[in-house]
Amino acid sequence: MTHVESAHLVELALRNATPTDADAEALRHVEQCDRCRDELDMLTRLVTAARTSEAADLPTPPPERVWRLIIREVSRERGMPQPPQHPWEGDGSG
């Protein structure tokens, strides 16, 4: 059995183009093939999630103090001099 190519399944999930005869043939195959149907379902969910996301759904960068703590820890692990600690850091409140 020849499966529908992943790139074609992506195009079907995106639904950006006018359907063609090849699309109809691919969809007939998808109806009969669990593997292709599962991949198309997953891609369709992904496209829907991407198209309905809003700015509030996007990750935000961590605060500057988190980056400083990461740099300090990496420097410590590599035996490099650590950047200076500010008085408000290291008090366990952040």
Secondary structure, DSSP 4 states (H G I P E B T S, - for coil): -PPPPHHHHHHHHHT-S---HHHHHHHHHHHH-HHHHHHHHHHHHHHHHHHH--GGGS--PPPHHHHHHHHHHHHHHTTPPPPPPPTTSSSS--
